[in-house]
Amino acid sequence: QVQLAESGGGSVQPGESLRLSCAASGITFRTYVMSWHRQAPGKERELVASITSTGGIINYADSVKGRFTISRDNAKNTVYLQMNSLKPEDTAVYSCNAKRALSAFWGQGIQVTVSS
């Protein structure tokens, strides 16, 4: 059974940092493109960052470039999202996604709240 388990969310003040983790099981992790998405209340889900299977190609949404860093550890079957200089507009439920060909899996999501 495939599981993607996010952790590391929480409530922080503007300017602070959080590191999200997504631990995968039930898939051959190293063959999947991994990505982080977020959905704020009343808004559509958006792609935050993605990383190819070997980490050779990384993409970011314009809104997080220079502040967020996606990385992966294929030995640990885990993808990370380091979020620095957080802003109130980063408040959302963050979910990780694993995709390969016609297969795609989602985690349940984790809340990130940025507020003073």
Disulfide bonds with the S-S distance in Angstrom:
Cys22-Cys96 1.96
